[in-house]
Amino acid sequence: MAQKYPTYYLVLDLEMTGPDPEWNEIVQIGAVLCSSNWKELGRFLTNVYPENKQAFSSASEKIHDLSLAELENAPILYDALESFEKWILKTLNITEFQKENVFRDVIISGQSVMYDINFLRAAYNKQKVKWCFSHTQLDLHTLSWFLFKILEENDFETPAKRSLDAISAFFELEREGNTHNALEDAILTKDCLAGVMSYVPYLRYEEE
């Protein structure tokens, strides 16, 4: 019988040079790894050197606030992905031999998370690194929409928008620091997801 590994949540946020994963590139990876009950296990942040300089736009720079000069000494994509996976292995105290089995139960989570997953998977494909993460994803944008609909039906006030700032304000959460980067967004997203999931015990179905 195959060994059963616990579920983990990997809350992810990426900064990119633009919207197209086949042309644009990741310039920063931020992540928070959590246990199945949302206890924080570790944090990760790295810049990534953009090899396609033509894809680096001033419009995206205004969003991620990273200049080419700041990224000059950052690790290349392959090295950044290797550091990312080594951080997960170290945080979970598992070996490379166990990686595939454990990563199958690591659920990537985030705000509009498919956008980040598409970029990360494209990066894995470009670097010929095997993708081992769970096929299940948790998207804060979608889960908050569902939760807020339920709360509205029960006469609770909910945000008009579902931006990360709007959702965090609903849960009375604030950023830990003044610096905007992928890790700060991942931390705030993690706290919001934990807030959404805290409602689960109250959503029991009872037969009449």
Backbone as a printed PyTorch tensor [residue, N CA C, xyz], in Angstrom:
tensor([[[  0.8430,  -1.1980,   0.0000],
         [  0.0000,   0.0000,   0.0000],
         [  0.8810,   1.2530,   0.0000]],

        [[  0.5740,   2.1920,  -0.9020],
         [  1.3760,   3.4120,  -1.0220],
         [  1.2450,   4.2680,   0.2280]],

        [[  2.3710,   4.8900,   0.5940],
         [  2.3540,   5.7540,   1.7760],
         [  1.5160,   6.9860,   1.5010]],

        [[  0.6740,   7.3710,   2.4620],
         [ -0.1550,   8.5590,   2.3350],
         [  0.5680,   9.7430,   2.9600]],

        [[  0.7490,  10.7940,   2.1610],
         [  1.4170,  11.9940,   2.6470],
         [  0.3770,  13.0620,   2.9740]],

        [[  0.6720,  13.9420,   3.9260],
         [ -0.2810,  14.9980,   4.2720],
         [ -0.4050,  16.0310,   3.1530]],

        [[ -1.4960,  16.7790,   3.1890],
         [ -1.7080,  17.8610,   2.2330],
         [ -1.0020,  19.1220,   2.7140]],

        [[ -0.4150,  19.8360,   1.7700],
         [  0.2010,  21.1320,   2.0680],
         [ -0.3340,  22.1660,   1.0860]],

        [[ -0.3460,  23.4160,   1.5200],
         [ -0.7450,  24.5160,   0.6460],
         [  0.4800,  25.3720,   0.3340]],

        [[  0.7290,  25.5740,  -0.9370],
         [  1.8180,  26.4360,  -1.3820],
         [  1.1900,  27.6980,  -1.9720]],

        [[  1.2030,  28.7670,  -1.1930],
         [  0.5870,  30.0200,  -1.6340],
         [  1.6300,  30.7910,  -2.4370]],

        [[  1.2950,  31.0440,  -3.6900],
         [  2.2750,  31.5180,  -4.6630],
         [  1.9020,  32.8820,  -5.2210]],

        [[  2.9090,  33.7140,  -5.4310],
         [  2.7100,  34.9550,  -6.1810],
         [  3.9510,  35.2000,  -7.0360]],

        [[  3.7230,  35.5380,  -8.2890],
         [  4.8180,  35.8060,  -9.2190],
         [  4.7390,  37.2330,  -9.7350]],

        [[  5.8980,  37.7970, -10.0260],
         [  5.9700,  39.0510, -10.7700],
         [  6.5440,  38.7170, -12.1380]],

        [[  5.8960,  39.2460, -13.1910],
         [  6.2890,  38.9130, -14.5510],
         [  6.5530,  40.1690, -15.3780]],

        [[  7.1900,  39.9740, -16.5380],
         [  7.4730,  41.1070, -17.4180],
         [  6.3050,  41.4370, -18.3380]],

        [[  5.2350,  40.6650, -18.2750],
         [  4.0720,  40.8900, -19.1190],
         [  3.1020,  39.7330, -19.0080]],

        [[  2.0420,  39.7200, -19.8310],
         [  0.9570,  38.7480, -19.6610],
         [  1.1000,  37.4220, -20.4050]],

        [[  2.0830,  37.2820, -21.2840],
         [  2.1830,  36.0960, -22.1430],
         [  3.2800,  35.1520, -21.6430]],

        [[  2.9100,  33.9720, -21.1270],
         [  3.9190,  33.0550, -20.5780],
         [  4.8900,  32.4980, -21.6210]],

        [[  4.5350,  32.5910, -22.8980],
         [  5.4380,  32.1000, -23.9470],
         [  6.4510,  33.1640, -24.3690]],

        [[  6.1770,  34.4200, -24.0660],
         [  7.0680,  35.5110, -24.4650],
         [  7.6690,  36.2240, -23.2530]],

        [[  6.8040,  36.5220, -22.2860],
         [  7.2570,  37.2220, -21.0820],
         [  7.8630,  36.2470, -20.0820]],

        [[  8.4920,  36.8010, -19.0440],
         [  9.2400,  35.9690, -18.1020],
         [  8.9260,  36.3220, -16.6510]],

        [[  9.1950,  35.3670, -15.7880],
         [  9.0900,  35.5880, -14.3420],
         [ 10.3140,  36.3760, -13.8840]],

        [[ 10.0850,  37.4350, -13.0910],
         [ 11.2180,  38.1910, -12.5420],
         [ 11.2810,  38.1010, -11.0160]],

        [[ 10.2370,  37.5400, -10.4010],
         [ 10.2660,  37.3530,  -8.9440],
         [  9.2920,  36.2500,  -8.5430]],

        [[  9.7240,  35.4130,  -7.6060],
         [  8.8870,  34.3390,  -7.0600],
         [  8.7590,  34.5480,  -5.5600]],

        [[  7.5270,  34.6150,  -5.0850],
         [  7.2610,  34.6840,  -3.6520],
         [  6.3190,  33.5600,  -3.2670]],

        [[  6.5630,  32.9120,  -2.1470],
         [  5.7250,  31.7770,  -1.7580],
         [  5.7180,  31.5950,  -0.2480]],

        [[  4.5980,  31.0700,   0.2380],
         [  4.4560,  30.6800,   1.6410],
         [  3.9620,  29.2410,   1.6530]],

        [[  4.6220,  28.3810,   2.4010],
         [  4.2270,  26.9800,   2.5080],
         [  3.4890,  26.7730,   3.8210]],

        [[  2.3190,  26.1260,   3.7370],
         [  1.4670,  25.9490,   4.9210],
         [  1.0570,  24.4910,   5.0790]],

        [[  0.7560,  24.1290,   6.3160],
         [  0.2260,  22.7950,   6.6100],
         [ -1.2450,  22.7420,   6.2070]],

        [[ -1.8640,  21.5910,   6.3940],
         [ -3.2660,  21.4220,   6.0040],
         [ -4.2200,  22.2770,   6.8250]],

        [[ -3.7770,  22.7490,   7.9890],
         [ -4.6160,  23.6490,   8.8000],
         [ -4.1320,  25.1010,   8.7240]],

        [[ -3.3710,  25.4060,   7.6710],
         [ -2.9120,  26.7630,   7.3630],
         [ -1.8780,  27.3030,   8.3400]],

        [[ -1.2000,  26.4260,   9.0430],
         [ -0.0690,  26.8660,   9.8580],
         [  1.1070,  27.1410,   8.9280]],

        [[  1.6960,  28.3180,   9.0620],
         [  2.8090,  28.6840,   8.1870],
         [  4.0570,  27.8770,   8.5270]],

        [[  4.6680,  27.2840,   7.4920],
         [  5.8610,  26.4590,   7.6700],
         [  7.1290,  27.1470,   7.1760]],

        [[  6.9920,  28.0260,   6.2040],
         [  8.1750,  28.6960,   5.6720],
         [  7.8260,  29.6970,   4.5890]],

        [[  8.8010,  30.5820,   4.3050],
         [  8.6250,  31.6290,   3.2930],
         [  9.7810,  31.5970,   2.3000]],

        [[  9.4720,  32.0210,   1.0680],
         [ 10.4920,  32.0100,   0.0110],
         [ 10.3540,  33.2550,  -0.8510]],

        [[ 11.4850,  33.8490,  -1.2030],
         [ 11.4920,  34.9890,  -2.1210],
         [ 12.7930,  34.9890,  -2.9120]],

        [[ 12.6790,  35.1030,  -4.2130],
         [ 13.8690,  35.2790,  -5.0480],
         [ 13.5260,  36.1180,  -6.2670]],

        [[ 14.4560,  36.9560,  -6.6800],
         [ 14.3570,  37.5950,  -7.9800],
         [ 14.8450,  36.6120,  -9.0350]],

        [[ 14.4790,  36.8640, -10.2830],
         [ 14.8880,  35.9940, -11.3900],
         [ 15.4060,  36.8760, -12.5270]],

        [[ 16.5620,  36.5260, -13.0400],
         [ 17.1660,  37.2980, -14.1320],
         [ 16.3760,  37.0900, -15.4250]],

        [[ 15.8950,  38.1710, -16.0540],
         [ 15.1410,  38.0290, -17.3080],
         [ 16.0850,  37.9430, -18.5090]],

        [[ 16.0820,  36.8220, -19.1800],
         [ 16.9930,  36.6250, -20.3100],
         [ 16.4720,  37.2690, -21.5950]],

        [[ 15.1530,  37.4280, -21.6840],
         [ 14.5450,  38.0620, -22.8540],
         [ 14.3330,  39.5530, -22.5600]],

        [[ 15.3520,  40.3350, -22.8150],
         [ 15.2960,  41.7680, -22.4920],
         [ 14.2080,  42.4940, -23.2930]],

        [[ 13.9200,  41.9940, -24.4990],
         [ 12.9030,  42.6330, -25.3420],
         [ 11.5150,  42.5660, -24.7130]],

        [[ 11.2950,  41.5680, -23.8510],
         [  9.9800,  41.4000, -23.2250],
         [  9.8200,  42.2400, -21.9650]],

        [[ 10.8940,  42.8930, -21.5440],
         [ 10.8580,  43.6950, -20.3160],
         [ 10.2880,  45.0690, -20.6520]],

        [[  9.0730,  45.3440, -20.1690],
         [  8.3860,  46.5840, -20.5270],
         [  8.3300,  47.5590, -19.3620]],

        [[  8.2380,  48.8380, -19.6860],
         [  8.1080,  49.8670, -18.6490],
         [  6.7680,  49.7540, -17.9400]],

        [[  5.7370,  49.2690, -18.6620],
         [  4.4100,  49.1060, -18.0520],
         [  4.4500,  48.0650, -16.9420]],

        [[  5.1140,  46.9330, -17.1930],
         [  5.2010,  45.8970, -16.1620],
         [  6.1090,  46.3400, -15.0240]],

        [[  7.1300,  47.1350, -15.3390],
         [  8.0430,  47.6170, -14.3000],
         [  7.3110,  48.4820, -13.2820]],

        [[  6.2930,  49.2130, -13.7510],
         [  5.5000,  50.0450, -12.8400],
         [  4.7210,  49.1830, -11.8480]],

        [[  4.4170,  47.9420, -12.2410],
         [  3.6680,  47.0270, -11.3660],
         [  4.6040,  46.3220, -10.3920]],

        [[  5.6640,  45.6930, -10.9140],
         [  6.5450,  44.9250, -10.0140],
         [  7.6670,  45.7660,  -9.4030]],

        [[  7.8970,  46.9620,  -9.9480],
         [  8.8700,  47.9060,  -9.3750],
         [ 10.2760,  47.3160,  -9.3050]],

        [[ 10.6250,  46.5270, -10.3260],
         [ 11.9670,  45.9460, -10.4150],
         [ 12.6090,  46.4030, -11.7220]],

        [[ 13.7540,  47.0260, -11.6280],
         [ 14.4530,  47.4880, -12.8240],
         [ 15.4170,  46.4090, -13.3170]],

        [[ 15.8360,  46.5390, -14.5690],
         [ 16.8160,  45.5940, -15.1090],
         [ 18.1140,  45.6380, -14.3140]],

        [[ 18.4680,  46.8200, -13.8470],
         [ 19.6960,  46.9570, -13.0510],
         [ 19.5970,  46.1670, -11.7500]],

        [[ 18.4130,  46.1820, -11.1190],
         [ 18.2180,  45.4460,  -9.8640],
         [ 18.2600,  43.9360, -10.0840]],

        [[ 17.9190,  43.5100, -11.2920],
         [ 17.8510,  42.0760, -11.5900],
         [ 19.1450,  41.5400, -12.2040]],

        [[ 20.1140,  42.4000, -12.3990],
         [ 21.3420,  42.0310, -13.0990],
         [ 22.0560,  40.8540, -12.4400]],

        [[ 22.0690,  40.8030, -11.1180],
         [ 22.7790,  39.7390, -10.3990],
         [ 21.8470,  38.6480,  -9.8600]],

        [[ 20.5920,  38.6680, -10.3000],
         [ 19.6280,  37.6520,  -9.8530],
         [ 19.9380,  36.3110, -10.5160]],

        [[ 19.5450,  35.1950,  -9.8920],
         [ 19.7710,  33.8800, -10.5090],
         [ 18.9740,  33.7250, -11.7990]],

        [[ 19.5060,  32.9640, -12.7360],
         [ 18.7500,  32.6540, -13.9490],
         [ 17.5870,  31.7350, -13.5740]],

        [[ 16.6430,  31.5750, -14.5070],
         [ 15.4040,  30.8590, -14.2120],
         [ 15.6500,  29.4450, -13.6880]],

        [[ 16.5230,  28.6830, -14.3370],
         [ 16.7620,  27.2990, -13.9080],
         [ 17.2370,  27.2570, -12.4580]],

        [[ 18.1720,  28.1260, -12.1140],
         [ 18.7000,  28.1520, -10.7450],
         [ 17.6370,  28.5960,  -9.7450]],

        [[ 16.7830,  29.5300, -10.1610],
         [ 15.7120,  29.9960,  -9.2770],
         [ 14.7140,  28.8770,  -8.9950]],

        [[ 14.3590,  28.1090, -10.0260],
         [ 13.4380,  26.9860,  -9.8360],
         [ 14.0650,  25.9100,  -8.9550]],

        [[ 15.3550,  25.6750,  -9.1400],
         [ 16.0590,  24.6950,  -8.3110],
         [ 16.0520,  25.1340,  -6.8450]],

        [[ 16.3110,  26.4100,  -6.5870],
         [ 16.2810,  26.9320,  -5.2160],
         [ 14.8830,  26.8310,  -4.6230]],

        [[ 13.8820,  27.1060,  -5.4480],
         [ 12.4790,  27.0330,  -5.0400],
         [ 12.1310,  25.6200,  -4.5720]],

        [[ 12.4870,  24.6230,  -5.3720],
         [ 12.1700,  23.2420,  -5.0080],
         [ 13.0000,  22.7740,  -3.8100]],

        [[ 14.2550,  23.1820,  -3.7390],
         [ 15.0850,  22.8060,  -2.5880],
         [ 14.5300,  23.3980,  -1.2970]],

        [[ 13.9890,  24.6080,  -1.3820],
         [ 13.3590,  25.2280,  -0.2090],
         [ 12.1640,  24.4020,   0.2580]],

        [[ 11.3440,  23.9410,  -0.6810],
         [ 10.1870,  23.1150,  -0.3130],
         [ 10.6530,  21.8180,   0.3430]],

        [[ 11.6340,  21.1580,  -0.2660],
         [ 12.1540,  19.9020,   0.2870],
         [ 12.6970,  20.1080,   1.6990]],

        [[ 13.4640,  21.1690,   1.8910],
         [ 14.0490,  21.4440,   3.2070],
         [ 12.9680,  21.7740,   4.2280]],

        [[ 11.9930,  22.5830,   3.8270],
         [ 10.9200,  22.9860,   4.7450],
         [ 10.0970,  21.7880,   5.1920]],

        [[  9.8450,  20.8640,   4.2720],
         [  9.0510,  19.6740,   4.5900],
         [  9.9120,  18.5250,   5.1110]],

        [[ 11.2200,  18.7400,   5.1420],
         [ 12.1550,  17.7290,   5.6450],
         [ 12.0130,  16.4110,   4.8830]],

        [[ 12.0370,  16.5240,   3.5540],
         [ 11.9410,  15.3300,   2.7130],
         [ 13.1310,  15.2950,   1.7550]],

        [[ 13.3720,  14.1270,   1.1890],
         [ 14.5000,  13.9370,   0.2830],
         [ 14.0530,  14.1000,  -1.1680]],

        [[ 15.0290,  14.2240,  -2.0480],
         [ 14.7480,  14.2930,  -3.4820],
         [ 14.0240,  13.0280,  -3.9410]],

        [[ 14.3500,  11.9020,  -3.3310],
         [ 13.7160,  10.6230,  -3.6690],
         [ 12.2160,  10.6470,  -3.3630]],

        [[ 11.8110,  11.3750,  -2.3240],
         [ 10.3990,  11.4530,  -1.9300],
         [  9.6290,  12.5440,  -2.6660]],

        [[ 10.3330,  13.3690,  -3.4180],
         [  9.7440,  14.5940,  -3.9610],
         [  8.4520,  14.3650,  -4.7420]],

        [[  8.4740,  13.4800,  -5.7130],
         [  7.2950,  13.3040,  -6.5660],
         [  6.0720,  12.9070,  -5.7590]],

        [[  6.2360,  11.9840,  -4.8180],
         [  5.1020,  11.5360,  -4.0090],
         [  4.5640,  12.6470,  -3.1170]],

        [[  5.4520,  13.4290,  -2.5230],
         [  5.0200,  14.4990,  -1.6160],
         [  4.4340,  15.6710,  -2.3910]],

        [[  5.0740,  16.0490,  -3.5030],
         [  4.6080,  17.2020,  -4.2750],
         [  3.2150,  16.9880,  -4.8520]],

        [[  2.8050,  15.7320,  -5.0370],
         [  1.4490,  15.4520,  -5.5270],
         [  0.3830,  15.9770,  -4.5730]],

        [[  0.7560,  16.1500,  -3.3020],
         [ -0.1880,  16.6490,  -2.3010],
         [  0.1140,  18.0900,  -1.8950]],

        [[  0.9270,  18.7700,  -2.6890],
         [  1.1850,  20.1970,  -2.4630],
         [  0.2640,  20.9800,  -3.3970]],

        [[ -0.7320,  21.6440,  -2.8140],
         [ -1.7530,  22.3570,  -3.5800],
         [ -1.3260,  23.8080,  -3.7710]],

        [[ -1.1010,  24.1930,  -5.0200],
         [ -0.7310,  25.5840,  -5.2950],
         [ -1.9680,  26.4640,  -5.1550]],

        [[ -1.8110,  27.5430,  -4.4200],
         [ -2.9230,  28.4300,  -4.0910],
         [ -2.5040,  29.8700,  -4.3540]],

        [[ -3.5040,  30.7360,  -4.5740],
         [ -3.1670,  32.1340,  -4.7910],
         [ -4.3630,  32.9490,  -5.2290]],

        [[ -4.1140,  34.2100,  -5.5070],
         [ -5.1370,  35.1210,  -6.0100],
         [ -5.0970,  35.0960,  -7.5370]],

        [[ -6.2320,  34.6770,  -8.1650],
         [ -6.2500,  34.4380,  -9.6210],
         [ -5.0790,  33.5240,  -9.9820]],

        [[ -5.0350,  32.4060,  -9.2840],
         [ -3.8280,  31.5690,  -9.2520],
         [ -3.4960,  30.8990, -10.5820]],

        [[ -4.4920,  30.6950, -11.4520],
         [ -4.1930,  30.0360, -12.7220],
         [ -3.2340,  30.8610, -13.5700]],

        [[ -3.2960,  32.1650, -13.4200],
         [ -2.3690,  33.0480, -14.1350],
         [ -0.9320,  32.7350, -13.7210]],

        [[ -0.7080,  32.6000, -12.4090],
         [  0.6300,  32.2750, -11.9040],
         [  1.0340,  30.8530, -12.2780]],

        [[  0.0960,  29.9220, -12.1740],
         [  0.4000,  28.5290, -12.5060],
         [  0.7840,  28.3910, -13.9760]],

        [[  0.0590,  29.0740, -14.8620],
         [  0.3900,  29.0010, -16.2900],
         [  1.8130,  29.4870, -16.5510]],

        [[  2.2090,  30.5640, -15.8730],
         [  3.5690,  31.0740, -16.0310],
         [  4.5970,  30.1060, -15.4530]],

        [[  4.2920,  29.5640, -14.2740],
         [  5.2450,  28.6610, -13.6340],
         [  5.3940,  27.3730, -14.4340]],

        [[  4.2860,  26.8410, -14.9410],
         [  4.3630,  25.6170, -15.7500],
         [  5.1340,  25.8720, -17.0400]],

        [[  4.9280,  27.0370, -17.6360],
         [  5.6770,  27.3830, -18.8480],
         [  7.1710,  27.4640, -18.5420]],

        [[  7.4980,  28.0110, -17.3720],
         [  8.9040,  28.0920, -16.9540],
         [  9.4880,  26.6990, -16.7620]],

        [[  8.7230,  25.8030, -16.1350],
         [  9.1780,  24.4240, -15.9480],
         [  9.4080,  23.7520, -17.3040]],

        [[  8.4880,  23.9700, -18.2330],
         [  8.6250,  23.3570, -19.5590],
         [  9.8580,  23.8800, -20.2900]],

        [[ 10.0710,  25.1960, -20.2240],
         [ 11.2240,  25.7950, -20.9100],
         [ 12.5390,  25.2390, -20.3660]],

        [[ 12.5700,  25.0010, -19.0610],
         [ 13.8010,  24.5190, -18.4200],
         [ 13.8660,  22.9960, -18.3530]],

        [[ 12.8330,  22.3430, -18.9160],
         [ 12.7630,  20.8740, -18.9390],
         [ 12.8420,  20.2790, -17.5240]],

        [[ 12.1100,  20.9260, -16.6110],
         [ 11.9910,  20.4440, -15.2330],
         [ 10.6160,  19.7980, -15.0850]],

        [[ 10.5670,  18.6210, -14.4920],
         [  9.3010,  17.8960, -14.3590],
         [  8.3790,  18.5890, -13.3670]],

        [[  7.1070,  18.7160, -13.7500],
         [  6.0850,  19.3240, -12.8980],
         [  5.4370,  18.2280, -12.0620]],

        [[  5.5360,  18.3390, -10.7400],
         [  5.0470,  17.2620,  -9.8680],
         [  3.9240,  17.7010,  -8.9280]],

        [[  3.5240,  18.9690,  -8.9810],
         [  2.5680,  19.4740,  -8.0000],
         [  1.1590,  18.9230,  -8.2270]],

        [[  0.3260,  19.0510,  -7.1990],
         [ -1.0580,  18.5810,  -7.2440],
         [ -1.8230,  19.2320,  -8.3950]],

        [[ -2.7830,  18.4780,  -8.9490],
         [ -3.6570,  19.0290,  -9.9850],
         [ -4.7710,  19.8770,  -9.3720]],

        [[ -4.9040,  19.8430,  -8.0710],
         [ -5.8850,  20.6800,  -7.3780],
         [ -5.2790,  22.0560,  -7.1240]],

        [[ -6.0780,  23.0970,  -7.3150],
         [ -5.6350,  24.4570,  -7.0040],
         [ -6.6820,  25.1520,  -6.1490]],

        [[ -6.2430,  26.0960,  -5.3460],
         [ -7.1610,  26.9410,  -4.5810],
         [ -6.9990,  28.3720,  -5.0700]],

        [[ -8.0930,  28.9450,  -5.5560],
         [ -8.0550,  30.3110,  -6.0750],
         [ -8.8550,  31.2320,  -5.1590]],

        [[ -8.1750,  32.1790,  -4.5370],
         [ -8.8270,  33.1010,  -3.6060],
         [ -9.9300,  33.8960,  -4.2900]],

        [[ -9.7030,  34.3220,  -5.5140],
         [-10.6860,  35.1230,  -6.2420],
         [-12.0080,  34.3680,  -6.3750]],

        [[-11.9360,  33.0860,  -6.7410],
         [-13.1400,  32.2660,  -6.9230],
         [-13.7710,  31.8880,  -5.5880]],

        [[-12.9520,  31.4460,  -4.6350],
         [-13.4840,  31.0340,  -3.3310],
         [-14.1450,  32.2000,  -2.6010]],

        [[-13.5700,  33.3960,  -2.7040],
         [-14.1600,  34.5540,  -2.0270],
         [-15.4920,  34.9300,  -2.6710]],

        [[-15.5910,  34.7860,  -3.9990],
         [-16.8700,  35.0460,  -4.6730],
         [-17.9520,  34.1280,  -4.1170]],

        [[-17.6380,  32.8580,  -3.9800],
         [-18.6090,  31.8860,  -3.4730],
         [-18.9810,  32.1930,  -2.0250]],

        [[-17.9720,  32.4690,  -1.1880],
         [-18.2320,  32.7790,   0.2190],
         [-19.0770,  34.0350,   0.3570]],

        [[-18.7390,  35.0730,  -0.3950],
         [-19.4730,  36.3330,  -0.2760],
         [-20.9190,  36.1880,  -0.7430]],

        [[-21.1710,  35.3260,  -1.7230],
         [-22.5500,  35.0640,  -2.1510],
         [-23.3540,  34.4450,  -1.0150]],

        [[-22.7450,  33.5050,  -0.3130],
         [-23.4200,  32.8720,   0.8290],
         [-23.6810,  33.9010,   1.9200]],

        [[-22.6960,  34.7300,   2.2000],
         [-22.8530,  35.7420,   3.2490],
         [-23.9100,  36.7790,   2.8710]],

        [[-23.9570,  37.1530,   1.5960],
         [-24.9780,  38.1040,   1.1430],
         [-26.3770,  37.5430,   1.3400]],

        [[-26.5330,  36.2380,   1.0870],
         [-27.8400,  35.5950,   1.2860],
         [-28.2490,  35.5900,   2.7550]],

        [[-27.2600,  35.7670,   3.6240],
         [-27.5340,  35.8090,   5.0640],
         [-27.4070,  37.2280,   5.6240]],

        [[-27.5520,  38.2130,   4.7170],
         [-27.6200,  39.6380,   5.0840],
         [-26.3320,  40.1990,   5.6710]],

        [[-25.1920,  39.6300,   5.2850],
         [-23.9080,  40.2060,   5.6800],
         [-23.4290,  41.1610,   4.5880]],

        [[-22.7510,  42.2060,   4.9960],
         [-22.1420,  43.1110,   4.0280],
         [-20.8450,  42.4970,   3.5040]],

        [[-20.6620,  42.5850,   2.1970],
         [-19.4530,  42.0320,   1.5800],
         [-18.8520,  43.0590,   0.6210]],

        [[-17.5860,  42.9030,   0.2600],
         [-16.9540,  43.8730,  -0.6440],
         [-17.5800,  43.8620,  -2.0350]],

        [[-17.5940,  45.0200,  -2.6650],
         [-18.1000,  45.1200,  -4.0340],
         [-17.1080,  44.5200,  -5.0230]],

        [[-15.8170,  44.5290,  -4.6670],
         [-14.7780,  43.9860,  -5.5370],
         [-14.0970,  42.8010,  -4.8590]],

        [[-13.3210,  42.0590,  -5.6550],
         [-12.6140,  40.9110,  -5.0910],
         [-11.1120,  41.0170,  -5.3530]],

        [[-10.6130,  42.2390,  -5.3240],
         [ -9.1640,  42.4300,  -5.3840],
         [ -8.5590,  41.9340,  -4.0800]],

        [[ -7.2590,  41.7100,  -4.0660],
         [ -6.5990,  41.2500,  -2.8450],
         [ -6.7740,  42.2660,  -1.7200]],

        [[ -6.6900,  43.5460,  -2.0480],
         [ -6.8630,  44.5820,  -1.0240],
         [ -8.2830,  44.5830,  -0.4700]],

        [[ -9.2820,  44.3900,  -1.3440],
         [-10.6790,  44.3820,  -0.8980],
         [-10.9690,  43.1750,  -0.0090]],

        [[-10.4670,  42.0160,  -0.4050],
         [-10.6990,  40.8000,   0.3870],
         [ -9.9880,  40.8970,   1.7320]],

        [[ -8.7550,  41.3820,   1.7240],
         [ -8.0090,  41.5010,   2.9840],
         [ -8.6660,  42.5130,   3.9130]],

        [[ -9.2400,  43.5810,   3.3580],
         [ -9.9500,  44.5610,   4.1900],
         [-11.1690,  43.9230,   4.8470]],

        [[-11.8530,  43.0250,   4.1220],
         [-13.0090,  42.3280,   4.6960],
         [-12.5990,  41.5130,   5.9160]],

        [[-11.4290,  40.8830,   5.8400],
         [-10.9360,  40.0760,   6.9640],
         [-10.1040,  40.8940,   7.9610]],

        [[-10.0860,  42.2040,   7.7590],
         [ -9.3480,  43.1310,   8.6390],
         [ -7.8680,  42.7570,   8.7170]],

        [[ -7.3020,  42.4910,   7.5470],
         [ -5.8940,  42.1200,   7.4410],
         [ -5.1100,  43.2490,   6.7860]],

        [[ -3.8630,  43.3830,   7.1850],
         [ -2.9820,  44.3850,   6.6010],
         [ -1.6570,  43.7420,   6.2130]],

        [[ -0.9600,  44.3810,   5.2970],
         [  0.3630,  43.9050,   4.9080],
         [  1.3240,  44.0310,   6.0800]],

        [[  2.2840,  43.1120,   6.1410],
         [  3.2500,  43.1270,   7.2430],
         [  4.2320,  44.2840,   7.1260]],

        [[  4.5130,  44.7120,   5.9020],
         [  5.4720,  45.8030,   5.7010],
         [  5.0090,  46.7400,   4.6120]],

        [[  5.8150,  47.7570,   4.3390],
         [  5.4770,  48.7410,   3.3190],
         [  6.0130,  48.3700,   1.9390]],

        [[  6.8710,  47.3550,   1.8850],
         [  7.4730,  46.9520,   0.6160],
         [  6.5170,  46.0610,  -0.1670]],

        [[  6.2670,  46.4270,  -1.4260],
         [  5.4430,  45.5680,  -2.2670],
         [  6.3460,  44.6110,  -3.0400]],

        [[  6.1800,  43.3260,  -2.7740],
         [  6.8740,  42.3080,  -3.5580],
         [  6.0290,  41.0430,  -3.5700]],

        [[  6.5070,  40.0330,  -4.2880],
         [  5.7320,  38.8060,  -4.4470],
         [  5.4990,  38.0950,  -3.1210]],

        [[  6.4580,  38.1520,  -2.2130],
         [  6.2890,  37.4930,  -0.9190],
         [  5.2250,  38.1850,  -0.0860]],

        [[  5.2200,  39.5200,  -0.0610],
         [  4.2020,  40.2510,   0.7020],
         [  2.8070,  39.9030,   0.1980]],

        [[  2.6450,  39.8140,  -1.1240],
         [  1.3450,  39.4330,  -1.6810],
         [  0.9880,  37.9940,  -1.3160]],

        [[  1.9740,  37.1050,  -1.3290],
         [  1.7190,  35.7060,  -0.9740],
         [  1.3020,  35.5760,   0.4870]],

        [[  1.9380,  36.3310,   1.3710],
         [  1.5930,  36.2950,   2.7960],
         [  0.1610,  36.7710,   3.0050]],

        [[ -0.1890,  37.8860,   2.3720],
         [ -1.5380,  38.4320,   2.5250],
         [ -2.5760,  37.4830,   1.9290]],

        [[ -2.2490,  36.8800,   0.7920],
         [ -3.1550,  35.9140,   0.1660],
         [ -3.3540,  34.7000,   1.0620]],

        [[ -2.2780,  34.2360,   1.6710],
         [ -2.3690,  33.0970,   2.6050],
         [ -3.3180,  33.4090,   3.7510]],

        [[ -3.1960,  34.5980,   4.3240],
         [ -4.0640,  34.9790,   5.4420],
         [ -5.5220,  35.0780,   5.0020]],

        [[ -5.7510,  35.5800,   3.7840],
         [ -7.1190,  35.6650,   3.2630],
         [ -7.7010,  34.2760,   3.0060]],

        [[ -6.9000,  33.3800,   2.4390],
         [ -7.3710,  32.0110,   2.2060],
         [ -7.7050,  31.3170,   3.5180]],

        [[ -6.8680,  31.5210,   4.5250],
         [ -7.1580,  30.9510,   5.8460],
         [ -8.4630,  31.5210,   6.3830]],

        [[ -8.7120,  32.8090,   6.1250],
         [ -9.9650,  33.4290,   6.5430],
         [-11.1650,  32.8190,   5.8470]],

        [[-11.0510,  32.6120,   4.5390],
         [-12.1390,  31.9830,   3.7830],
         [-12.4060,  30.5740,   4.3010]],

        [[-11.3400,  29.7990,   4.4900],
         [-11.5020,  28.4140,   4.9250],
         [-12.0070,  28.3060,   6.3530]],

        [[-11.8620,  29.3620,   7.1390],
         [-12.3560,  29.3380,   8.5230],
         [-13.8810,  29.2730,   8.5770]],

        [[-14.5420,  29.5820,   7.4570],
         [-16.0070,  29.5190,   7.4130],
         [-16.5200,  28.1010,   7.1610]],

        [[-15.6460,  27.2110,   6.7350],
         [-16.0770,  25.8590,   6.3630],
         [-16.8640,  25.1550,   7.4740]],

        [[-16.4330,  25.1960,   8.7530],
         [-17.2030,  24.5030,   9.8000],
         [-18.6350,  25.0120,   9.9680]],

        [[-18.8960,  26.2380,   9.4950],
         [-20.2340,  26.8120,   9.6450],
         [-21.1420,  26.4910,   8.4640]],

        [[-20.6100,  25.7890,   7.4730],
         [-21.3820,  25.4990,   6.2650],
         [-21.8320,  24.0460,   6.2330]],

        [[-22.1860,  23.5340,   7.3680],
         [-22.6520,  22.1500,   7.4610],
         [-24.0720,  22.0240,   6.9030]],

        [[-24.3230,  20.8960,   6.2430],
         [-25.6650,  20.6070,   5.7590],
         [-26.3790,  19.7460,   6.7880]],

        [[-27.5440,  20.1770,   7.1910],
         [-28.3270,  19.4140,   8.1650],
         [-29.6790,  19.0580,   7.5560]],

        [[-30.0030,  17.7810,   7.5860],
         [-31.2920,  17.3440,   7.0500],
         [-32.4170,  17.7980,   7.9700]],

        [[-33.5020,  18.2300,   7.3520],
         [-34.6510,  18.6790,   8.1520],
         [-35.4650,  17.4900,   8.6360]]])
